[in-house]
Amino acid sequence: MEYTEAFNDLSSVLSSLDSDQIQKFLTEILTEGELKDITLRWIILNDLSRVVPQRKISEDYHTSLCKITRQSATLKNKNGIIRKILRSRYDESSR
């Protein structure tokens, strides 16, 4: 199976699962370190969406500004799904 086909298959499998099944799937397929890394990325994205300063995020989670800047770039993608999800979560009324 080629990479693109496998990625599409993985996406399909994940979309067919409920929340509990997704958590179980992720804990089975990813290492503890990979889970921590992806979770930290999600935390950083949420904090950036809530306009928490990058330096504070760096201090709070003992992570590099470079890692935070990469996530900030993700949120700058005007067509990005992560930006859309987090904007709907943290709309103007909550700022």
C-alpha positions as CSV (number, residue, x, y, z in Angstrom):
1,M,0.0,0.0,0.0
2,E,1.4,3.4,-1.0
3,Y,1.6,6.3,1.5
4,T,-1.3,8.3,0.0
5,E,-3.5,5.3,-0.1
6,A,-2.6,4.3,3.5
7,F,-3.2,7.9,4.7
8,N,-6.6,7.9,3.1
9,D,-7.4,4.6,4.6
10,L,-6.3,5.8,8.1
11,S,-8.5,8.9,7.7
12,S,-11.4,6.7,6.8
13,V,-10.9,4.4,9.7
14,L,-10.6,7.3,12.2
15,S,-13.8,9.0,10.8
16,S,-15.7,5.8,11.4
17,L,-14.8,5.6,15.1
18,D,-16.5,7.3,18.1
19,S,-14.5,9.4,20.6
20,D,-13.6,6.5,22.9
21,Q,-12.6,4.3,20.0
22,I,-10.4,7.1,18.6
23,Q,-8.6,7.4,22.0
24,K,-8.0,3.7,22.2
25,F,-6.8,3.5,18.5
26,L,-4.4,6.4,19.1
27,T,-3.0,4.9,22.3
28,E,-2.5,1.6,20.5
29,I,-0.8,3.0,17.3
30,L,1.3,5.8,18.9
31,T,4.1,5.6,21.5
32,E,3.7,7.5,24.7
33,G,6.1,10.1,23.4
34,E,4.2,10.6,20.2
35,L,0.9,11.0,22.1
36,K,2.5,13.6,24.4
37,D,3.9,15.4,21.4
38,I,0.6,15.6,19.5
39,T,-1.2,16.5,22.6
40,L,1.2,19.4,23.4
41,R,0.8,20.6,19.8
42,W,-3.0,20.7,20.4
43,I,-2.5,22.6,23.7
44,I,-0.3,25.1,22.0
45,L,-2.8,25.6,19.2
46,N,-5.6,26.2,21.7
47,D,-3.5,28.7,23.7
48,L,-2.5,30.5,20.5
49,S,-6.1,30.7,19.5
50,R,-6.9,32.2,22.9
51,V,-4.1,34.8,22.2
52,V,-1.8,33.6,25.0
53,P,1.6,35.1,24.4
54,Q,4.1,32.7,22.9
55,R,6.7,33.4,25.7
56,K,4.1,32.4,28.3
57,I,3.3,29.2,26.4
58,S,7.0,28.5,26.2
59,E,7.4,29.0,30.0
60,D,4.2,27.1,30.9
61,Y,5.0,24.0,28.9
62,H,8.8,24.2,28.8
63,T,8.9,24.1,25.1
64,S,10.9,26.0,22.5
65,L,9.6,29.2,20.8
66,C,10.5,27.5,17.5
67,K,7.9,24.7,18.2
68,I,5.3,27.4,19.1
69,T,6.0,29.4,16.0
70,R,5.4,26.4,13.8
71,Q,2.0,25.9,15.4
72,S,1.3,29.6,15.0
73,A,2.0,29.3,11.2
74,T,-0.6,26.5,11.1
75,L,-3.2,29.0,12.4
76,K,-2.3,31.5,9.8
77,N,-3.5,29.2,7.0
78,K,-6.8,30.9,6.1
79,N,-8.1,27.6,4.6
80,G,-6.9,25.4,7.4
81,I,-9.3,23.1,9.2
82,I,-7.5,23.6,12.5
83,R,-7.9,27.4,12.2
84,K,-11.6,26.9,11.5
85,I,-12.2,24.5,14.4
86,L,-10.4,26.7,16.9
87,R,-11.9,29.9,15.6
88,S,-15.4,28.5,16.1
89,R,-14.3,27.4,19.6
90,Y,-12.7,30.8,20.5
91,D,-14.8,33.2,18.6
92,E,-14.7,37.0,19.1
93,S,-17.2,36.9,21.9
94,S,-14.9,34.8,24.1
95,R,-11.9,37.1,23.7
